[in-house]
């Protein structure tokens, strides 16, 4: 049974899950890990989730190894987050990444050992975060699972994570083919996140027929094809199902990359188009739509 949780990152998912877990376990059993200026800033921050004040505990040290350590940072900050958390990763620590993309679990496995890592995908959330204030109408679903061939006996750890989130009132589901789910979500992010940033629009801009939607679908198809080369078959049916999910979101809401663009924060373009382009090059394929999105977004970031 998991009785305490440590979270690195106070973004949308960090606030959402931190709020739910604090209510379930008690505020003293959920800690956010930070250091330096970020530590002081977060300690003084007015953190709110749908208008409700979150009395989060923020610290730079734990009393011992973390029981469950959740990484809820943006892709570019993962290396720094792992360095911050490393002193508190023990033999029995469970690691959970709620980062976008399809690479963070492998990165955590290489750094801390695969036997500690539970795979997850969070999807369907339409949150808008302004600083440490989070608002959403759909909290989404958290899928948790393990590769189908699990050589590290992580079944009990998976069950403990599932039971914790379920008890906290979070819509959590066990996913038998978690890699397929991760690549489906990655495909969607490659499309919607990047076009909303490049075209400076909300979800609504991609929910109607036109150039934005067609660009999004083309980028998603390129992600789908490199996924197939990786041995994960994401079908056209999957693509259509994820378009249906997208079309059900609040048209006035926006994905995280669009929020990054408005705030002039570094985006996850390397995590999305960058990964597609790297894999396409490796397999001798072309990914022109992602190439164009990559160049456009990088130019936008350069001009901030």
Secondary structure, 3 states (H helix, E strand, C coil): CCCCEEEECCCHHHHHHHHHHHHHHCHHHEEEECCHHHHHHHHHCCCEECCEECCCEEECCCCCCCCEEEECCCHHHHHHHHHHHHHHCCCCCEEEECCCCCCHHHHHHHHHCHHHEEEEEEEEECCEEECCEEECCCEEEEEEECCCCCCCCCHHHHHHHHHHHHHCCCCEEECCCHHHHHHHHHHHHHHHHHHHHHCCCCHHHHCCCCHHHHHHHHHHHHHHHHHHHCCCCCCHHHHHHHHHHHHCCCCCCCCHHHHHHHHCCCCCCHHHHHHHHHHHHHCCCCCHHHHHHHHHHHHHHHCC
